[in-house]
Amino acid sequence: MGQFEFFAKIIAPYFVEIPKEIDEKWLNQSKKAAPKTYKGIQKAIKTKKDFDEKIGNPTKKTIASFIDKNFVSRSGHTYRNIMDKTRDSMKNAGKEYLRGEKNVFETGRYEKKLEDGQKRYAQKWCEYLGPLKGYKAGHIPGLTQIAIMALTGDNELVNYLRAQGVSVQGRPMVITTPERVREFRNTLAKRILSWGSEIIKFGYEHQDVKRLNEKLNHLVNEYRRHEITPFTSGGPSHIDFIIAQIPDSTKPGGMRKSLGLDIQITME
């Protein structure tokens, strides 16, 4: 085993509600975008074929890219079941899309649609966007930023974690070469946001965590300097998603699942 350099287990920040300024920013941007959105819809989508090409098919591809083809939910739903339901939904949606959008924008129902969208966004932000991306104005890093700080040598991470009562050993390290740091930061942030969201949205399934940990360590190895011990899930150098039980402040005495990261770096 190589020389140990850094170790910490970090649980994602927990948000009971979306910060007011983020909530208001989403609403204001959505209101400003409404007229442009409607004009764009009228211009771009005039037939069901337009809907399929510009909304239906891309939506199906996006959903398919997020689901492993061997996935089986707790209720027994397979990848094929989910995609069949998605295709049926898109088929029915295409029939009513144009008429529905006209009614929404021209009868004043868009305000209600915005209100519903605002609630959904707030729920999504508290569920996984906040924990993964963090709250910059509140100086609360999410798991994406924490991973970047740990693997690009940002020693402010140690100060932050110790202030939160998190046990930290060693110091963060730059695990990649100088010319690849920027690319590494951007790629790592995107992947942790995507894979972390997948784990949370699909109920913290053990098989998802195991599969995505293999992908995450493989990704980091693509950027690793040769002096750093190769990253493998659970190995001497690793970056693994973990699941923790934390107090649920919305339910006295209750507990809830939370996503975290187990990060360890060793030198060859």
Protein Blocks (a to p, Z undefined) as FASTA:
>chain_A
ZZdfbdcdddddddfbdcfklmmmmmmmmmmmmmmmmmmmmmmmmbfklmmmmmmmmmmm
mmmmmpcfkbccfkopafklmmmmmmmmmmmmmmmmmmmmmmmmmnopmmmmmmmmmmmm
mmmmmmmmmmmnopfknopacfklmmmmmmnopaklmmmmmmnopacehjdddfbdfklm
mmmmmmmmmmmmmmmmmmmmnoppaklmmmmmmmmmmmmmmmpcfklccddehiabdcdd
dddddddfkbghiacdddddddddddZZ
